[in-house]
Each structure stands twice: as structure tokens, then as C-alpha cells.
């Protein structure tokens, strides 16, 4: 069982590369739209939003383009979410210099699936380095209970890969629990497979909490994936448990392992479930039907709820329930992060209570 460090200034710390997501209105495709909504985004702050909206202290480590109006937009958004941030300011270097990444995506509708286009050339977050921050102050003096690292920032560049590894090493030095969501992306790994496999394996070896799906564990860590099961995601739970056992054998220092289960009926109806292994005990949320406004961020919402439940000191049986519900909640927002009003709202989602609260 994870024992979290006490007397810390921050419950959760996330390193991230911030950008913006632009999305057409009403689920329309990008190519047929001329009106778009813009939001600040990153996978790691999606995770952290559950804790920050529910009142826990959160810190973000990132980089901004100096003097950029997009950077100002992102900073205002992080403040509105109740997050502290520490960042290096990088001069743009002219019109062809650094910028914040753009994620251009539609939500899909019915039987027309979502399409996402990442435009990340010149991304300022690729410059992040351990030398940008006083890690001894952050982990030693301020104190952090959990650091959450995503494979997205971990694979963004050679610098960010080393940055995440140094963060994990420093966290362990000061007794901070390490959460690692593998988030494998083939386009990020192209040409760097051996290097990233080595770095990801070392971070996983330092982790207390390991999160991923079958593709993540197979392609990022080389662990055998689940066997083909019957029809439907629920029929594959035993094979997912077998895969998780293999991950635990390979990375015995971790004590919590988690994966989500998703079956797409259509864009707006999914079957959503989750599995956690805590020490040697399984906790499973069988796939249930959820309504989906925008699926992007559902997995991050799950991780955010899982970590929040740990930070609150709840029993492990509650972790997967709360994470399932915050993941389902995230898919009901136009932002790609959930914005819970309170714990009661989250538990109502888990309980299937969608009645009006007056």
C-alpha cells in the first residue's frame, strides 16, 4: 500500500507542455467549419484538474513563450482552475521561432468518429529541462505528495525525456510517490524506440502507480498484451488481469496498477469500465453505458479521480469507483478536462443518479 508523504505544500505536481485545442461547434468536422472554440489544454493538467477543482493544492511545471498572447491565455486558464504554476519564459525568437502547440480536433457525432490533428512544430514545451527548476526546493522544502508523469511529455523530445526521468529520480529521493501514465504515441516514438524504451522502463521502475492500456504496456515497456477474448470489452477482463500480472512481475516496485476499458457503441454512447490492482487485490468496475459529448480527456479524468481518491486517504475499493466516475464526467464537458463541483456530484455519476439537484 502506498504511504503518502505528509506536511507537503502540494498534493499533486505535474510536468507538462501547455497548448491550445480548437474545436468546431456542435460536433461538426474541422474542414466544414468556420467557427471554433479555443481552450487551454494538456493531458497532464487534465489529470490535475480533478484535484484542483476539488480543493487540493496542485502545481504545474511548464514553459511559456515570453510575451505570447497564447501564453497569457493559458496562464489565465490555469489560475481559473486553481493551479499554481512555475515556468521558464522562452523568447519566441521571431515569427519562425517557438510557440505553443495547437490541437485541432472535432468531437465527432453518431457514427462519424472524431478526428484529431496535432500541430506541434516549434513547441516550446520541447525545451523543458531539469535545469529550469530548483527540484530540491520543490520536492525537499515545499514538498509534494504525488508527482504524475505522462508518456506524452516524456516522449516529446530528448530534453523532456531526461527531464521526466530526473523528476522521477528526485521525487523518490524525497519520498514523493510517482504516478506514470505511459500514454504511448507511435508518432512520438518514431526513430527513438530503443532510447525511449530504456527511459520509460527506468521511470516505470521508479513508479508507485503505473497506468496504461494494452498498447501502452506492450509497445512502451515490452510487456505481453492481453489475449484475444470474446465479443465485447467485458469478456476480455480476465486477459487484462493477466497482462497486469505480467506488468507487476516486470516492475515489482509499483503497488498500484490501473487500466481503463472502453467499447465504442457510437461516438455518443460508450461502455466504460476500469481495473485496478492494489498490492494483490483486484478492484473492477464492470463496463457500463455512458453518454459522451466529447470523448477526449476521459482517460485523463479517470487518472485524476484515482489519484484524488488516494490523496484523500480513502480505501482502495473507492479509488476505481471515483476514477470511473470522473472519467465518465470528463466526457460530458466541452473542455477536455472534468470540472467537478464537489465530491457528491462525482458519486452521483457513479451511482447512476442523474436527477435534478435543487
Secondary structure as GFF3:
##gff-version 3
##sequence-region A 1 358
A	DSSP	beta_strand	10	15	.	.	.	ID=ss1
A	DSSP	beta_strand	19	24	.	.	.	ID=ss2
A	DSSP	three_ten_helix	25	27	.	.	.	ID=ss3
A	DSSP	three_ten_helix	30	32	.	.	.	ID=ss4
A	DSSP	beta_strand	36	41	.	.	.	ID=ss5
A	DSSP	alpha_helix	43	53	.	.	.	ID=ss6
A	DSSP	beta_strand	58	65	.	.	.	ID=ss7
A	DSSP	alpha_helix	69	80	.	.	.	ID=ss8
A	DSSP	beta_strand	83	90	.	.	.	ID=ss9
A	DSSP	beta_strand	101	105	.	.	.	ID=ss10
A	DSSP	beta_strand	116	119	.	.	.	ID=ss11
A	DSSP	three_ten_helix	124	127	.	.	.	ID=ss12
A	DSSP	three_ten_helix	130	132	.	.	.	ID=ss13
A	DSSP	alpha_helix	135	135	.	.	.	ID=ss14
A	DSSP	pi_helix	136	142	.	.	.	ID=ss15
A	DSSP	beta_strand	144	150	.	.	.	ID=ss16
A	DSSP	alpha_helix	151	154	.	.	.	ID=ss17
A	DSSP	alpha_helix	158	173	.	.	.	ID=ss18
A	DSSP	beta_strand	177	181	.	.	.	ID=ss19
A	DSSP	alpha_helix	186	189	.	.	.	ID=ss20
A	DSSP	alpha_helix	193	206	.	.	.	ID=ss21
A	DSSP	beta_strand	209	211	.	.	.	ID=ss22
A	DSSP	alpha_helix	214	215	.	.	.	ID=ss23
A	DSSP	pi_helix	216	220	.	.	.	ID=ss24
A	DSSP	alpha_helix	221	221	.	.	.	ID=ss25
A	DSSP	three_ten_helix	233	236	.	.	.	ID=ss26
A	DSSP	alpha_helix	237	250	.	.	.	ID=ss27
A	DSSP	beta_strand	256	266	.	.	.	ID=ss28
A	DSSP	beta_strand	269	278	.	.	.	ID=ss29
A	DSSP	beta_strand	281	291	.	.	.	ID=ss30
A	DSSP	alpha_helix	298	311	.	.	.	ID=ss31
A	DSSP	alpha_helix	316	330	.	.	.	ID=ss32
A	DSSP	alpha_helix	343	351	.	.	.	ID=ss33
###
